Amino acid sequence: MTKYITQLSLLFIAISALVSCGCVNAMVKHWPGGGLGEVTCDAHYGEGKYAVYPGNNFAMHMIPFTEGAFKLKGKTGITSAVMPHYTIPFPFNQNPKYKENVDNGDSKYILQDLLRDKYNYDGVVCTDWLFTGDETTVDVFLTGKSWGVEGLSIAERHYKVLMAGVDQFGGNNEKGPVIEVSNMAVKEHGEDFMRAHFEQSAVRLLKNIFRIGFFENPYVNVDETKAIVGKPEFMKAGYDAQLKSVVMLKNKANALPLKKNKPVYIPKKFTPAERNFLGMEIPEKLGYPVSIEIVKKYFNITENPDEADNALVFVNSPNSGISFNSVNTKKGGNVYVPISLQYGEYTAKEAHETCIAGGDPQEKFTNRSYKNKKNKAVNISDLGTINDTFKNMKGKPVIVSINMNNPMVFAEFEKNTNALLVHFSVQDQALLDILTVVSEPIAFANACQYGNRRITI
């Protein structure tokens, strides 16, 4: 292994003709398509370890890659790196050649036969993080995701990934397994094979560095950087993009725009204790959901609804957590619950009796169905905040701004709002500029319809 690395310097001669092209290296993910977990189960967790194709539409999900990332109009013509997904494709006939039920990063059919051979991709293939580790639970991100190859050793998993067509192990800084893999490959295929295999990956990795001119211009020009970073016109373009992203769903009786310097009531927001994306515990808190110092530049703030002309309510879209409910694990049996798009309790009456795919070494069952099970949003208090504010304002306008992280149902509270805006984590100042018509929001044509209700703009 060591001598292969020392010989990489010779590769500089082979690709030194590549010069800076005024471009950036971009890695696209997740090949051959993400977001295919049954009912939005997240593949960063064991609950979403299967990608399901009930309509036999496997090929359709590769179109953004084959017709987009692999046919760029820029100087490189193609994305510089691809990251395969964690998931095991289901039905299992998505891997017809090798007849193995393994995740995409371990699949020679997915990476070599399709990505490399059929679609002629010769850039870097990099695994997602924690790809070769041991899985310890299905509801935490920071655990191994060696799905379909759980019975292999750590080194054997590295070996299978490498032989499938991967060039780089994402997030892996341990050299031991890679050296062991090299020895395994030399024993099975010979030293010439392994040297050629490593050098091929090295060329792909080094080509990206040469393309953007890192070796020709290895040092930062401080003066040039200062002139570019934070450039006013760039800052304005970014801020304008935020303003244009805010969407107005409702403006009853022209509740908006609001006049500046008028008294407004902003209810404090309760955030319950929860776990973040990485599984880390976040304590509960109560406080203003926006920067009060920024709000004061636009309005006079009062804590008494009776003294306010308008109420401004800032909440998040419903968050019902992941499908696996760890609280119920001690009760035995299936502990999966539905993902909900509303704050209040939701019952999954239309779900499958038997899930499309299931099974994990951490579970004693294979049917992950949640039919007739219930779930509600972790942040159900946001619904209470909206409805309580409407009651406390006694007929005066209530303007609700929702930070959207996923689709949602508005029927629970829409009648208790005069104006309704949705945004995607924009700055507080952008929202206040929208509310006071410094900039106008995007409106959904003339109306936004859902179910049997209709919101008129």
C-alpha positions as CSV (number, residue, x, y, z in Angstrom):
1,M,0.0,0.0,0.0
2,T,2.7,2.5,1.0
3,K,4.7,2.1,-2.2
4,Y,1.5,2.6,-4.3
5,I,1.1,6.0,-2.5
6,T,4.7,7.0,-3.0
7,Q,4.3,6.3,-6.7
8,L,1.4,8.7,-7.0
9,S,3.8,11.6,-7.6
10,L,4.5,10.0,-11.0
11,L,0.9,10.6,-12.0
12,F,1.4,14.4,-11.8
13,I,3.3,14.1,-15.1
14,A,0.4,12.3,-16.8
15,I,-2.2,14.9,-16.0
16,S,-0.1,18.1,-15.6
17,A,-1.5,19.4,-18.8
18,L,-4.8,20.1,-17.1
19,V,-5.0,23.7,-16.1
20,S,-7.4,25.9,-14.2
21,C,-10.8,26.0,-15.9
22,G,-12.7,28.6,-13.9
23,C,-14.9,25.9,-12.4
24,V,-15.7,24.1,-9.1
25,N,-15.8,20.4,-8.2
26,A,-19.3,19.3,-7.4
27,M,-20.4,15.9,-6.0
28,V,-23.9,14.8,-6.8
29,K,-25.9,12.5,-4.6
30,H,-27.4,10.0,-4.1
31,W,-26.9,7.6,-7.0
32,P,-29.1,6.1,-8.4
33,G,-31.8,8.3,-6.7
34,G,-32.6,9.4,-3.1
35,G,-35.9,10.0,-1.3
36,L,-37.3,6.5,-2.1
37,G,-37.8,5.3,1.4
38,E,-41.3,4.0,2.0
39,V,-43.6,6.9,3.0
40,T,-40.6,9.3,3.3
41,C,-38.6,7.1,5.7
42,D,-35.1,8.7,5.9
43,A,-32.3,6.6,4.5
44,H,-29.8,8.3,7.0
45,Y,-31.4,6.0,9.5
46,G,-32.0,2.2,9.6
47,E,-35.8,2.9,9.3
48,G,-35.1,3.9,5.7
49,K,-32.6,1.3,4.6
50,Y,-34.8,0.2,1.6
51,A,-35.4,2.2,-1.5
52,V,-38.8,1.0,-2.9
53,Y,-40.0,0.9,-6.5
54,P,-43.6,-0.3,-6.4
55,G,-44.2,1.0,-9.9
56,N,-41.1,-0.6,-11.4
57,N,-39.8,2.9,-12.1
58,F,-36.2,2.3,-11.2
59,A,-34.8,3.9,-14.4
60,M,-36.8,7.1,-14.0
61,H,-34.9,8.1,-10.8
62,M,-31.6,8.1,-12.7
63,I,-32.7,10.8,-15.2
64,P,-31.5,13.8,-13.1
65,F,-28.0,12.2,-13.2
66,T,-28.0,10.9,-16.8
67,E,-29.6,13.9,-18.4
68,G,-28.4,16.5,-15.9
69,A,-25.2,15.9,-13.9
70,F,-23.6,13.9,-16.6
71,K,-24.4,16.4,-19.4
72,L,-23.3,19.8,-18.0
73,K,-22.9,22.8,-20.2
74,G,-19.7,24.0,-18.4
75,K,-16.1,23.3,-19.2
76,T,-15.9,20.0,-17.5
77,G,-19.0,18.7,-19.1
78,I,-19.8,16.4,-16.2
79,T,-19.9,16.4,-12.4
80,S,-16.7,15.6,-10.7
81,A,-17.9,13.1,-8.1
82,V,-20.9,10.9,-7.4
83,M,-22.0,9.6,-4.0
84,P,-24.1,6.4,-3.9
85,H,-27.0,6.0,-1.5
86,Y,-27.2,4.0,1.6
87,T,-30.3,2.1,0.5
88,I,-31.0,-1.4,-0.7
89,P,-33.2,-1.3,-3.8
90,F,-36.5,-3.2,-3.5
91,P,-37.9,-5.2,-5.2
92,F,-34.6,-7.0,-5.2
93,N,-34.7,-7.6,-8.9
94,Q,-33.2,-4.2,-9.4
95,N,-29.9,-6.1,-9.2
96,P,-30.5,-8.7,-11.9
97,K,-26.9,-9.6,-12.7
98,Y,-25.3,-10.5,-9.4
99,K,-28.5,-11.5,-7.5
100,E,-27.4,-9.9,-4.3
101,N,-29.5,-7.7,-1.9
102,V,-27.0,-5.1,-0.9
103,D,-26.9,-1.3,-0.6
104,N,-26.0,0.8,-3.6
105,G,-22.4,1.4,-2.4
106,D,-21.7,-2.3,-2.2
107,S,-23.4,-3.1,-5.5
108,K,-21.2,-3.8,-8.4
109,Y,-24.2,-3.7,-10.7
110,I,-25.2,-0.2,-9.5
111,L,-21.7,1.3,-9.6
112,Q,-19.8,-0.6,-12.3
113,D,-22.4,-2.1,-14.7
114,L,-24.7,1.0,-14.7
115,L,-22.7,4.0,-13.6
116,R,-19.4,3.2,-15.1
117,D,-20.2,1.0,-18.1
118,K,-23.6,1.9,-19.3
119,Y,-23.4,5.7,-18.5
120,N,-19.7,6.0,-19.1
121,Y,-19.0,7.9,-15.8
122,D,-15.3,8.0,-15.0
123,G,-15.3,10.6,-12.2
124,V,-14.8,9.9,-8.5
125,V,-17.2,7.7,-6.7
126,C,-17.3,8.4,-2.9
127,T,-19.3,6.5,-0.3
128,D,-21.5,8.3,2.1
129,W,-20.4,8.6,5.7
130,L,-20.4,5.6,8.1
131,F,-20.8,3.2,5.2
132,T,-18.8,0.3,6.5
133,G,-19.5,0.5,10.2
134,D,-21.6,-1.7,12.5
135,E,-25.2,-0.7,12.8
136,T,-26.3,-0.4,16.5
137,T,-29.8,1.1,16.2
138,V,-32.3,2.1,13.5
139,D,-33.2,5.5,14.8
140,V,-29.8,7.3,15.2
141,F,-27.8,8.8,12.4
142,L,-24.4,8.3,13.9
143,T,-24.2,4.6,13.5
144,G,-23.0,2.2,10.8
145,K,-25.0,1.6,7.7
146,S,-23.6,-1.6,6.2
147,W,-26.9,-2.7,5.0
148,G,-27.1,-6.0,3.3
149,V,-23.5,-6.9,4.3
150,E,-23.9,-6.9,8.0
151,G,-22.4,-10.4,8.2
152,L,-19.0,-9.2,6.8
153,S,-16.1,-7.9,8.8
154,I,-15.1,-4.3,8.7
155,A,-12.2,-5.1,6.3
156,E,-14.4,-7.3,4.1
157,R,-17.0,-4.5,3.8
158,H,-14.2,-2.1,2.7
159,Y,-13.1,-4.7,0.2
160,K,-16.6,-5.2,-1.3
161,V,-17.1,-1.5,-1.6
162,L,-13.7,-1.1,-3.4
163,M,-14.4,-3.9,-5.8
164,A,-17.8,-2.5,-6.5
165,G,-16.2,0.6,-8.1
166,V,-15.7,3.1,-5.3
167,D,-12.6,5.4,-5.2
168,Q,-13.0,7.1,-1.8
169,F,-14.4,6.2,1.6
170,G,-16.4,9.2,2.8
171,G,-15.6,10.2,6.4
172,N,-13.2,7.3,6.9
173,N,-9.8,8.3,8.3
174,E,-8.7,4.9,9.4
175,K,-5.9,3.5,7.2
176,G,-6.0,0.0,8.8
177,P,-9.0,-1.5,6.9
178,V,-7.7,0.0,3.6
179,I,-4.3,-1.6,4.0
180,E,-5.9,-4.9,4.9
181,V,-8.1,-4.6,1.8
182,S,-5.0,-4.0,-0.3
183,N,-3.4,-7.2,1.1
184,M,-6.7,-9.1,0.5
185,A,-6.9,-7.9,-3.1
186,V,-3.2,-8.7,-3.9
187,K,-3.7,-12.2,-2.6
188,E,-6.8,-12.7,-4.7
189,H,-6.0,-10.8,-7.9
190,G,-2.3,-10.1,-7.8
191,E,-0.1,-7.0,-7.2
192,D,-0.4,-5.6,-10.7
193,F,-4.2,-5.6,-10.5
194,M,-4.2,-3.8,-7.1
195,R,-1.7,-1.2,-8.2
196,A,-3.7,-0.5,-11.4
197,H,-6.9,-0.2,-9.3
198,F,-5.5,2.3,-6.8
199,E,-3.8,4.3,-9.6
200,Q,-7.0,4.6,-11.5
201,S,-8.8,6.0,-8.4
202,A,-5.8,8.3,-7.8
203,V,-6.1,9.7,-11.3
204,R,-9.8,10.5,-10.8
205,L,-9.1,12.2,-7.5
206,L,-6.1,14.2,-8.7
207,K,-7.8,15.3,-11.9
208,N,-10.3,17.3,-9.9
209,I,-7.5,19.1,-8.1
210,F,-5.7,20.0,-11.3
211,R,-8.9,21.0,-13.0
212,I,-9.5,23.9,-10.6
213,G,-5.8,24.9,-10.6
214,F,-4.9,24.1,-7.1
215,F,-1.3,23.1,-8.1
216,E,-0.8,26.0,-10.5
217,N,-2.1,28.5,-7.9
218,P,-1.8,26.9,-4.5
219,Y,-1.9,30.2,-2.4
220,V,-4.8,32.5,-1.7
221,N,-4.4,36.1,-2.9
222,V,-5.6,37.9,0.3
223,D,-6.4,41.2,-1.4
224,E,-8.3,39.5,-4.2
225,T,-10.3,37.5,-1.7
226,K,-11.2,40.5,0.4
227,A,-12.4,42.2,-2.7
228,I,-14.7,39.3,-3.6
229,V,-16.0,37.9,-0.3
230,G,-18.8,40.1,1.0
231,K,-19.0,42.1,-2.1
232,P,-22.1,44.4,-1.9
233,E,-23.6,43.3,-5.2
234,F,-23.2,39.6,-4.2
235,M,-24.8,40.3,-0.8
236,K,-27.7,42.1,-2.5
237,A,-28.2,39.2,-4.9
238,G,-28.3,36.7,-2.1
239,Y,-30.8,38.8,-0.1
240,D,-33.0,39.4,-3.1
241,A,-33.1,35.7,-3.7
242,Q,-34.4,35.3,-0.1
243,L,-37.1,37.9,-0.7
244,K,-38.2,36.2,-3.8
245,S,-38.5,32.8,-2.1
246,V,-41.2,33.9,0.4
247,V,-44.6,32.7,-0.7
248,M,-47.9,34.3,0.3
249,L,-50.8,31.8,0.6
250,K,-53.4,34.2,2.1
251,N,-54.1,37.9,2.5
252,K,-57.6,38.3,3.7
253,A,-59.0,41.8,3.4
254,N,-55.6,43.1,2.5
255,A,-54.2,42.5,6.0
256,L,-50.8,43.0,4.4
257,P,-48.8,45.1,4.1
258,L,-48.4,46.4,7.6
259,K,-47.6,50.0,8.5
260,K,-44.3,50.6,10.2
261,N,-43.9,51.7,13.8
262,K,-47.3,50.3,14.8
263,P,-47.8,48.2,17.9
264,V,-47.5,44.4,17.3
265,Y,-47.8,41.4,19.5
266,I,-45.4,38.5,19.0
267,P,-46.1,35.4,21.1
268,K,-43.1,33.5,22.4
269,K,-42.4,30.1,20.9
270,F,-42.1,26.9,23.0
271,T,-39.7,24.4,21.5
272,P,-40.0,21.0,23.2
273,A,-37.1,18.7,23.9
274,E,-36.1,16.6,20.9
275,R,-33.3,15.0,19.1
276,N,-31.7,16.7,16.1
277,F,-30.7,15.1,12.8
278,L,-27.6,13.6,14.3
279,G,-29.4,12.1,17.2
280,M,-28.1,14.7,19.7
281,E,-30.5,15.7,22.5
282,I,-31.8,19.3,22.4
283,P,-33.3,20.7,25.6
284,E,-36.7,22.5,25.6
285,K,-36.8,26.3,25.4
286,L,-39.2,29.2,25.5
287,G,-38.3,32.5,23.8
288,Y,-39.0,34.8,20.9
289,P,-38.8,33.1,17.5
290,V,-37.3,36.1,15.8
291,S,-34.7,38.7,16.7
292,I,-36.5,41.3,18.7
293,E,-33.8,43.9,18.0
294,I,-34.5,43.6,14.3
295,V,-38.3,43.7,14.8
296,K,-37.9,47.0,16.8
297,K,-36.5,48.6,13.6
298,Y,-39.9,48.0,12.0
299,F,-42.6,47.9,14.8
300,N,-43.3,48.8,18.4
301,I,-43.5,45.5,20.4
302,T,-46.1,44.9,23.1
303,E,-46.6,41.8,25.3
304,N,-50.3,42.7,25.7
305,P,-52.5,41.6,22.7
306,D,-55.1,44.2,23.7
307,E,-52.6,46.9,23.0
308,A,-51.5,45.6,19.6
309,D,-52.9,46.4,16.1
310,N,-51.6,43.1,14.7
311,A,-50.2,39.8,15.9
312,L,-47.1,38.3,14.2
313,V,-46.8,34.5,14.8
314,F,-43.7,32.7,13.7
315,V,-43.8,28.9,13.7
316,N,-42.3,25.9,11.9
317,S,-44.1,23.3,9.7
318,P,-45.2,20.1,11.5
319,N,-42.4,17.9,12.6
320,S,-43.6,14.4,13.5
321,G,-40.1,12.9,13.8
322,I,-39.0,9.7,12.1
323,S,-41.1,6.6,11.5
324,F,-39.4,4.6,14.2
325,N,-40.8,5.3,17.6
326,S,-38.1,4.3,20.1
327,V,-40.5,5.1,23.0
328,N,-42.5,2.1,22.1
329,T,-39.7,-0.4,21.7
330,K,-40.2,-2.0,25.2
331,K,-43.8,-2.9,24.2
332,G,-42.6,-5.3,21.6
333,G,-43.8,-5.9,18.1
334,N,-43.8,-3.3,15.3
335,V,-42.9,0.1,16.7
336,Y,-43.3,2.1,13.4
337,V,-45.6,5.1,13.3
338,P,-46.7,7.2,10.3
339,I,-45.1,10.5,9.2
340,S,-47.7,13.2,9.5
341,L,-48.1,16.5,7.6
342,Q,-50.2,18.1,10.3
343,Y,-49.7,19.2,13.9
344,G,-52.6,17.3,15.5
345,E,-52.9,13.6,15.9
346,Y,-53.1,11.7,12.7
347,T,-54.2,8.1,12.2
348,A,-52.9,6.1,9.2
349,K,-56.1,4.5,8.0
350,E,-55.0,4.0,4.4
351,A,-51.6,2.4,4.9
352,H,-50.6,-1.0,3.6
353,E,-51.4,-3.9,5.9
354,T,-47.9,-5.2,5.0
355,C,-45.1,-2.8,4.2
356,I,-43.3,-3.0,0.9
357,A,-39.9,-3.7,2.4
358,G,-38.6,-4.4,5.9
359,G,-36.3,-6.4,8.0
360,D,-33.2,-5.4,10.0
361,P,-30.8,-7.3,12.4
362,Q,-31.8,-4.8,15.1
363,E,-35.5,-5.8,14.7
364,K,-37.4,-8.9,15.6
365,F,-40.0,-8.4,12.8
366,T,-40.1,-7.7,9.1
367,N,-43.4,-6.0,8.6
368,R,-42.9,-2.3,9.4
369,S,-46.5,-1.3,8.6
370,Y,-48.1,1.4,10.7
371,K,-51.7,1.0,9.5
372,N,-54.1,2.4,12.1
373,K,-51.3,3.7,14.2
374,K,-51.2,7.4,15.4
375,N,-48.7,10.1,15.5
376,K,-48.6,13.8,16.1
377,A,-46.1,16.6,15.6
378,V,-43.3,17.1,18.1
379,N,-44.0,20.9,17.8
380,I,-47.8,20.6,18.2
381,S,-47.4,23.6,20.5
382,D,-47.1,25.7,17.4
383,L,-50.7,24.9,16.5
384,G,-51.7,26.0,20.0
385,T,-49.8,29.3,19.6
386,I,-51.6,30.2,16.4
387,N,-55.1,29.4,17.8
388,D,-54.4,31.0,21.2
389,T,-53.1,34.2,19.5
390,F,-56.3,34.3,17.3
391,K,-58.4,34.1,20.4
392,N,-56.4,36.7,22.3
393,M,-56.4,39.2,19.5
394,K,-60.3,39.3,19.6
395,G,-60.8,39.8,15.9
396,K,-57.7,41.9,15.1
397,P,-55.4,40.6,12.3
398,V,-53.2,37.6,12.9
399,I,-50.3,37.2,10.5
400,V,-48.7,33.7,10.5
401,S,-45.3,33.0,9.0
402,I,-44.3,29.4,8.7
403,N,-40.7,28.1,8.1
404,M,-41.3,25.2,5.8
405,N,-39.3,22.0,6.1
406,N,-41.8,19.7,4.5
407,P,-45.3,19.8,3.0
408,M,-48.1,20.4,5.4
409,V,-51.9,20.6,6.0
410,F,-53.2,24.1,6.7
411,A,-56.8,23.2,7.5
412,E,-56.1,22.9,11.3
413,F,-55.6,26.6,11.7
414,E,-56.1,28.5,8.4
415,K,-59.5,30.0,9.5
416,N,-57.7,31.6,12.4
417,T,-55.3,33.6,10.3
418,N,-55.7,36.8,8.2
419,A,-52.5,36.5,6.3
420,L,-50.3,33.4,5.7
421,L,-46.7,33.3,4.5
422,V,-44.4,30.4,4.1
423,H,-40.6,30.6,3.7
424,F,-37.5,28.5,3.7
425,S,-35.3,29.7,6.6
426,V,-34.8,33.2,5.3
427,Q,-33.4,36.0,7.5
428,D,-35.7,37.7,9.9
429,Q,-35.1,41.0,8.1
430,A,-36.3,39.5,4.9
431,L,-39.6,38.5,6.5
432,L,-40.1,42.0,8.0
433,D,-39.4,43.6,4.6
434,I,-42.1,41.4,3.1
435,L,-44.6,42.3,5.9
436,T,-44.0,46.0,5.4
437,V,-44.0,45.7,1.5
438,V,-40.4,46.8,1.1
439,S,-40.5,43.7,-1.2
440,E,-43.6,41.8,-2.3
441,P,-43.9,38.1,-1.8
442,I,-44.7,35.5,-4.4
443,A,-48.3,34.6,-4.5
444,F,-49.7,31.2,-5.6
445,A,-51.7,32.5,-8.6
446,N,-55.1,33.5,-7.1
447,A,-55.6,30.7,-4.6
448,C,-54.1,27.7,-2.9
449,Q,-56.4,24.8,-2.7
450,Y,-56.2,21.8,-0.4
451,G,-58.9,19.2,0.4
452,N,-62.3,20.8,0.3
453,R,-61.0,24.1,1.6
454,R,-59.8,27.0,-0.5
455,I,-57.6,29.9,0.6
456,T,-58.3,33.1,-1.3
457,I,-55.4,35.5,-1.9
